[in-house]
Amino acid sequence: MSTVAFHTLGCKVNHYETEAIWQLFKEADYDRVDFETNADVFVINTCTVTNTGDKKSRQIIRRAIRQNPDAVVCVTGCYAQTSPAEIMEIPGVDIVVGTQDRHKLLRYIEQYQIERQPINGVGNIMKNRIYEELEVPYFTDRTRASLKIQEGCNNFCTFCIIPWARGLMRSRDPQKVVEQATQLVNSGYKEIVLTGIHTGGYGQDLKNYNLAQLLHDLDEINGLERIRISSIEASQLTDEVINVISQSNKVVRHLHVPLQSGSDNVLKRTRRKYTMAHFSERLTELHKALPDLAVTSDVIVGFPGETDEEFHETYDFIVNHHFSELHVFPYSPRIGTPAARMDNQIDDEIKNERVHKLISLNNQLAKEYASKFEREVLEVIPEEVGETPNTLMGYADNYMKVQFEGDESLIGQIVKVKILKADYPLNEGKAIRVVEHATNQTEQELLI
């Protein structure tokens, strides 16, 4: 039996697609082995979101070639899509496929084994208007299942290379999404994370169907307990979407809404499609509909030309809108994007100072949010063994990370956990069993 080993760099979408590619190999009777072994075939799924992504991808490719010079080395993903010639120049690379036509990989491997000539299978992604179906019935190492619902992005933000790596917006057929969600539930998953390159844009290219309707249809699936949207832009938080979320028992109390900057001037330079007034109004409506909602966000600091005043606008906006957690990134120029060619690049020292200010703000806001739930009971899906013996760790529906005592058999199940000590990044809790019609508090809190 032939063996295949995978290495995935980058985002959730890449991890999803590696699982899908593994399904293709599995159906062809391959055995999956660890990347550190002498596999017959290596598949490296690359990232290109930063220059460092490219560099890391090249390092991993070279590692595979050194490990087993006789193996067939296949490179796929975003870096493969944007720079196939650069990858083909690495001695020992046999097949390059970008972010489409992954189903042709096995055919290319057979062709390579006969002809022994390197194959460049990368086409023009910008011409592609059809979503490439990639099935994933279950995941090798996760308790939360990702479900990819769309591909590509039409935004062309000035700092971002991704539209060139992924092409334009393409939504997956709603029926296929519901079918795969059902299949994942039947495989035992309680939570599904809707993911994509521009997830909240789902349906923009479909007739008479949108994200709100998809959420509504997924809500109907028996046995599905939680639906999480991996990311959604403020402009996609329509009244209809907010209404569906507030009515649903399955869509979780957590949304990731990328801010990037709290300054209208910076947003213009990044070519983001919203103003702070609009963003603020959408968040206000969200919190009205869902008072306990956790809103997490991405922020870029030190974008070319960012003044102290513009940075403080961002800082104040975050304070005033009570985000529950921030992912803070110092701006790093991505070769090939308009922002990399802009004047007034910010000094690294200033960037780092601003990053630290936002990280300490994040710690403060995250603790404030978590403290609202001290002594409360939350539903947690444990994903892994905890940091101390006999404990488990997982996420509540509002994305608070919780550690509690419990047996490994509970991994992947929904457990009611009382928060004993709210903190950040980890909350301490105690698993309880709630007794129906309990007469007093003690009867309610029996340890599992």
PyMOL commands that set and color helices and strands:
alter all, ss='L'
color gray80, all
select helices_A, chain A and resi 12-27+51-67+78-82+84-88+102-115+125-127+162-166+174-186+199-201+211-219+234-236+239-247+264-270+276-289+308-320+338-341+348-371+408-410+441-444
alter helices_A, ss='H'
color red, helices_A
select strands_A, chain A and resi 3-8+31-32+41-46+72-77+95-96+119-120+145-148+150-151+170-171+191-195+226-229+254-256+294-301+325-330+377-385+391-396+401-405+415-421+427-433+446-447
alter strands_A, ss='S'
color yellow, strands_A
deselect
rebuild
show_as cartoon
